Amino acid sequence: MPVPSRKSRWRLPLVGAGLLLVLLAAWIAAGPWLAVRGIADALERRDSTALARHVDFPRLQANLRAQVQDRMVRAAGADVASHPLGALALAAAGSVAGAGVELAATPQGVAALLQGHVLWQRVRGRDRGSSEGWSVEPARPLRDARLSYESLSRATVTVQHAPGNTSVWVLQRQGLHWRLVDVRLPGDPAAPPPA
């Protein structure tokens, strides 16, 4: 019986390890697309539980709260922010806005927003009839989204709402999964200009 050479004994484990690394890299590279698809499916089905698997709600809340408060300060102007009563009014308004963000950026808040979408579609007369599976057209905010990588652990999805009006959804890799961690709101100074 021939004795396997030293080279052939190591060839199979090396090929297997190489194949495993290629598969892992492909899984990580496809992660943002899988996350965007999962978010889009959850929104269309109005499934807040499925949405929670793809969204890091505590980080999303913190990022949205900071954006809203920054916009309020910018809208008020330097004169209001520098005046003691103006600063107090901004702090109170920031607390209310922050509470609103914390309520909206939860699985239950998203479910309520999606119910608002249903009501809005019905008010606008966009019922599809009771014979359809949905009574109204589902929300599809990611219909024409463009995905780009910022790094190996960060990707952005640019969503065009109207000409010149975009939002940028930021996905971050957490282990082997990608989750939504920020939404740069339309008109946000930190959002890149539309291409």
N, C-alpha and C positions, 0 to 999 in steps of 0.2 A: 504494500500500500504506500503510495507516495505521500511524503510529508509536506504539508503546505509551507511555502516559503514565508519568510517574515513579512514581505511586502503584501502578499495576498491575505494574510491573516488580519492585517490592519485596513485593507481596502474597503471591505464591507462596512465596518463601523464608521469609517471616515465619510463614505458616500452617504450613509444614513444620517450622520450628524450634519453634513452639508445640506442634504435635502430638508432636514428639520429646520435649519436656519433659514433656508429660502422660503419655506412655508410660513414660518413665524414672521419674516419680513413682509411677505405678501399680506398676511393677516393684519399686521400693523398698518401697512400702507393703505389697505382697503377700509380700515377702520372709520375714517371720516365719512366716506360714502355710506357705509353701513349705518352709522349714527344718524346721518341726515335722512336716510331712508326710514329708519326707525322713528324719528321725530315726525316726519311727514305722514307716515302711516298712522301713528298715534293721534295726530291732529285730525286727520281725515275721519278716523273712527271715533273721535272724541273720547279717547281712552287715556285718562289722566294717570292710571297706574302704569301703563306701558310708557308713557311720556317720562315718568319719574326715573325709569331705568336709563334714560339718555340725557338727563339734565341734572346738573349739580345745583340744586335749588339754593342752598345757602350762599354759594359763591355768586350765583346769578343775582340774588337779592342784593348782596353787598355792592356788586358792580352797578346795577341799575339804580340803587339808592344814591350812590356817589354821582352818577350822571345827572339824575334829576335835581339833586341839590346844587350841583355845579351850574346847571342851566338856570335855576332860579336866581342864583347870585349874579350870573351874567345878565339875565333879563332885568334884574332890579337896578343894576349899575353900581358904580363905585360910590356915588353919593349916598344911596340908601344903605349900602353895606357899611359905610364908615360912620353913619349916624347911630347913636346908641339905640334909639327906638327902632330904627330900620333894621339894625342887626338883630334885635329882639324879635321883630316881626318875621325876619327871614328864618331865624331859628325855629319859631313856632310853625311856620309854613313848611320848613324842612322836615320837622317831626311828623306833620300830617302827611306830607308826600312820602316820607320813608315808610310810614305805616301802610299807606296805600300800595307801595311797591311790595312790601312784605306780604300783604294779603293777596296781591295779584300773582306774584312769582312763587306760587306753591302749586302742587298738583290740584288742589281743590280750587284755587284761584283761576288756574288755566281752564279747569272744567267750567267754572262760572263764566269766564270770558267766552268760551266756545258756545255756551248756552246763549250768551248775548249775541253771538254771531248768528245762531239759529233764529232768535227773535228779530234781529235786524233784517235777515233775509226774508222772513215772513212779512214784515212790515213793508218791505220793498216789493212784495208780490212775486218772490222768486220761489214759490212752492213748486215742487216737481210732481205733486199728486200723491195720494195715499197708496197707490199701487206700487210706487217705487220703494226701495229699501230705505231711502232717506227722504224726509219730508222737505228738506232744502239742500241746496248744493253745499257740500262740506267745505270747510276752510282749507285752503291750499296755499299757505304763505311761502312755501319753498318750491313752487312750480317751476320757476325759471332761475333757480339759484346757480351761482357759479362758485365752485370750490377751488381753493388754492392753499398750498402748504406754506406756513411761515417758518416752520422748523420740523424736526422729527417728532415733536410732541405737541405741536400747535398748528391748527388749520383754521381758515376763515371761510365762511360762506356768505357771499354777497347776494342780497335779495333786492331786486328792483321792484319798487312799489308803484312808481309813476316816473315819467321822465325826469331825471335829476333828483329823484327821491329814493335813496337806498338805505338799507340797514345792513350791518355786518354782524353775523353770528359767529362767535368765537368758540371753537371746539378745542379741548385739550385732552391729551392722552393721560389716562389714569390707569396705570398698569397696562393691561392688554386692551382696554376699552376706551372709547372716546366719548366725552360728555360735553354738553353745552355749558359753558361757564360765564358767558357774557353776550349781551346783545348791544351793539353800538347803535343807538337809536338814529332814525333819519334826521339829517341836519346836524348830527353830532360833530363837533370840530375834530374829534379824534378819529372819525371814520374817514377812510381814504376816498378821494373823489371818484365818481363813476368813470369807468373806462370807456 
